[in-house]
């Protein structure tokens, strides 16, 4: 038996994993109430929350020890991402850690990025290789890492790009590499593009995990409402039209969680073995998150669709976050290309 044989099929959490997730769940419960989320909608970013999160080590943990980090695994990071989704935290943590990990791999990581004093952004669109593009953290990032043709470049702007209003309430902005005040080529060639692809896959896994947390939170909101709302003398949760869709959401949560953790494990340990898992985790949750959040709103009826309802806040982000990396269809096509190439190779 090789060292990975059992782990390939077992993605349960260790005691350390559970303690890590519990710590971040408590952190966001304390510092990121729905009022905090609402207050940050104009900018898509809560600076105070970001500083508290960095002080907790959320940015440092994501980096290898050789780069001044704590050497957390990608599975560890999915646990933090899940709590960010559960709380709708208005911080660009996923973009930052994926960009920082990429900078570390190409030897261009700066100390201020390690601890989060400066924010790094990333263009996560699969089909964006040149020209102007929407970057999810573009209006708050101090450094933006993008693929520009065959090069990986770091962009800085004397004046940050203006935020673009978006349904996901993200600090999104149009970024033009040609308009940057400083454009530094970090790497080029096939190896560089392979490292950038790794960053895209990590972003997809972590965004998929965040959407898992988001969906589970919407399910909880709907389930609690259904248990306390009565019709004809019985809780509406006893009605099949309510209970069955909620059960389907629970299945989606568990399926997405397992897929994200599996993809994270393979990226860390056998990155070339199952490359389709990372985009699959993202595509699955991108498709299912908006469906689940819509159902949660429907369970609450008129209350759910009101602007001040928490369920509505989750619904708009379920739809917006799913599009932060561009059209999920591009990732779905990428999955098909991977599988087709593998099947073709096996057939020879």
Beta strands, then each sheet from edge to edge (+ up, - down):
strand 1: 120-122
strand 2: 133-135
strand 3: 143-148
strand 4: 151-156
strand 5: 173-175
strand 6: 182-188
strand 7: 230-231
strand 8: 234-235
sheet 1: 1+ 3+ 4- 6+
sheet 2: 2+ 5-
sheet 3: 7+ 8-
end
